[in-house]
Amino acid sequence: QKGFVRGTVREIHLPAAILWNNSPAMLDLFYYAQQKNLVVSDDTLDLLRRHVRTLKPIRNAAPDLFHSMFPMEKLVHILGHLKDPALLWQMQETGFIGLIYPAFEALENVHTKPNPRKEFIAGEMTHRYPVGTHSLYVIHKILEALPQFAPTQELMVGILNDPSSLFVLLNAALLHDAAKAANYSFEYSPDHSI
């Protein structure tokens, strides 16, 4: 993978020729960035955004082919070892999370309005983010909180030390509002303040 890391900012760059000839390189890029604690360069993020748009028809028309292109083991590794949510935000920015998780993609443009029946929900605040963004903030907060609780909570230590447990927890956080996209109404939607 020589030539992928460039500059002093510790960013990773993926040449266009590699991506267009090898779609799984996208997952490899995120995997490598996670392992080496790198950020994805801006020009590579632009390239990935364009490529994600070309992959959506494949995902919809040939799901088996699509899933064979992106091995779940690497995604499990990325999320199961995630310590800094910056990479997750970059994956969302490119549309990659929505590509892999269509249920999440449907949430990205769902906005909620304040509950008109405030007396029934204590401490309700106005929703500040689309529901998909809210889910990423939930993951961000989990990653901040886990190390603080880990020294005193055996369960937290287990989650931090077991990548498959952290993967399950972060997937649950990512998709906890998945049904809202199908059942969404502008008339009323529950609060999602952070």
C-alpha positions in Angstrom: 0.0 0.0 0.0 3.0 2.2 -0.6 2.2 5.7 -1.8 -1.2 5.9 0.0 0.0 8.0 2.9 1.2 11.5 2.0 2.1 14.7 3.7 2.8 15.6 7.3 -0.9 15.7 8.3 -1.0 11.9 8.3 -3.7 11.7 5.7 -4.4 8.9 3.3 -4.9 9.3 -0.4 -6.4 6.8 -2.8 -5.5 7.3 -6.5 -8.6 7.4 -8.7 -7.3 4.5 -10.9 -7.2 2.2 -8.0 -10.7 2.9 -6.9 -12.4 2.8 -10.3 -10.8 -0.6 -11.0 -11.4 -2.0 -7.6 -14.5 -0.9 -5.6 -13.5 -3.0 -2.5 -10.5 -0.6 -2.2 -12.9 1.8 -0.6 -13.4 -0.4 2.4 -9.6 -1.2 2.4 -9.0 2.5 2.5 -11.2 3.0 5.6 -9.7 -0.2 7.2 -6.1 1.1 6.7 -7.0 4.6 7.9 -8.5 3.1 11.1 -5.5 0.8 11.7 -2.9 3.6 11.2 -5.0 6.4 12.8 -5.1 8.5 9.6 -7.6 10.9 8.1 -8.8 10.6 4.5 -7.6 13.4 2.3 -10.2 15.9 1.0 -9.5 15.0 -2.7 -10.0 11.3 -1.8 -13.3 12.1 0.0 -14.6 13.8 -3.2 -13.6 10.8 -5.2 -15.3 8.4 -2.8 -18.5 10.5 -2.9 -18.7 10.2 -6.7 -17.9 6.5 -6.5 -20.6 5.7 -3.9 -23.2 7.2 -6.3 -22.1 4.7 -9.0 -22.4 1.7 -6.6 -26.0 2.4 -5.4 -27.5 0.9 -8.6 -25.4 -2.2 -8.1 -26.5 -2.5 -4.5 -30.1 -2.2 -5.5 -30.0 -4.5 -8.6 -27.5 -7.1 -7.5 -27.3 -7.3 -3.7 -25.3 -10.5 -3.6 -22.7 -9.1 -6.0 -22.6 -5.9 -4.0 -22.1 -7.7 -0.6 -19.4 -9.8 -2.0 -17.5 -6.6 -2.9 -17.5 -5.4 0.7 -16.5 -8.2 3.2 -18.3 -7.8 6.5 -15.2 -8.8 8.4 -13.4 -5.6 7.5 -16.4 -3.5 8.6 -16.6 -5.5 11.8 -12.9 -4.7 12.3 -13.3 -1.0 11.6 -16.3 -0.5 14.0 -15.0 -3.0 16.5 -11.8 -1.1 16.9 -13.1 2.4 16.6 -11.7 4.7 19.2 -12.0 8.1 17.4 -15.3 8.8 15.6 -13.6 11.1 13.0 -13.3 8.2 10.6 -17.0 7.3 11.0 -17.9 10.9 10.2 -15.8 10.7 7.0 -17.5 7.4 6.1 -20.8 9.2 6.5 -19.7 12.2 4.6 -18.9 10.1 1.5 -22.2 8.2 1.7 -20.4 5.0 2.5 -22.4 4.2 5.6 -25.6 4.7 3.8 -24.3 2.6 0.9 -23.6 -0.3 3.3 -26.6 0.3 5.5 -29.6 1.3 3.4 -31.6 1.8 6.6 -29.2 4.5 7.7 -29.2 6.1 4.3 -33.0 6.6 4.6 -32.5 8.4 8.0 -30.0 11.0 6.7 -32.6 13.5 5.5 -35.2 12.8 8.1 -35.7 15.9 10.3 -38.0 16.1 13.3 -40.0 18.9 14.6 -40.6 19.7 18.3 -43.3 17.6 20.0 -46.4 19.7 20.2 -47.5 17.8 23.3 -44.5 18.9 25.4 -46.3 18.2 28.7 -45.9 14.4 28.1 -42.1 14.4 27.6 -40.1 15.8 30.4 -37.0 17.8 29.5 -37.8 17.8 25.7 -35.7 20.1 23.5 -35.9 21.0 19.9 -34.3 18.5 17.6 -31.1 20.0 16.2 -29.9 17.4 13.7 -31.3 15.0 11.0 -31.9 11.6 12.6 -28.9 10.0 10.8 -26.6 12.7 12.2 -28.1 12.2 15.6 -27.2 8.5 15.4 -23.6 9.4 14.6 -23.5 11.7 17.6 -24.8 8.8 19.8 -21.8 6.8 18.7 -19.5 9.8 19.4 -20.9 10.0 22.9 -20.6 6.2 23.4 -16.9 6.3 22.4 -16.4 9.2 24.8 -18.1 7.6 27.7 -16.8 4.0 27.5 -13.3 4.7 28.7 -14.6 6.8 31.6 -16.8 3.9 32.8 -14.5 1.1 31.9 -12.3 1.1 35.1 -15.3 0.6 37.3 -17.7 -1.4 35.2 -16.8 -4.9 34.2 -19.3 -4.9 31.3 -17.7 -1.7 29.9 -14.2 -3.3 30.1 -15.6 -6.3 28.2 -17.1 -4.2 25.5 -13.9 -2.2 25.0 -11.7 -5.3 24.9 -14.0 -7.3 22.6 -14.2 -5.9 19.1 -17.3 -8.0 18.2 -19.1 -6.6 21.3 -18.2 -3.0 20.4 -19.3 -3.7 16.8 -22.7 -4.8 18.0 -23.1 -1.8 20.3 -22.1 0.7 17.6 -24.4 -1.0 15.1 -27.3 -0.7 17.5 -26.5 3.0 18.1 -26.2 3.6 14.3 -29.5 1.9 13.5 -31.5 2.6 16.7 -33.9 4.9 14.8 -34.0 2.9 11.5 -37.8 2.5 11.6 -38.3 6.3 11.8 -37.6 6.7 8.0 -40.5 4.4 7.1 -42.9 5.8 9.7 -41.8 9.4 9.7 -44.5 12.1 9.8 -43.9 15.9 9.9 -46.9 16.2 12.1 -45.1 14.7 15.1 -41.8 12.9 15.7 -40.1 12.2 19.0 -37.3 14.4 20.2 -33.7 13.5 19.4 -31.8 16.1 21.2 -28.3 15.3 22.4 
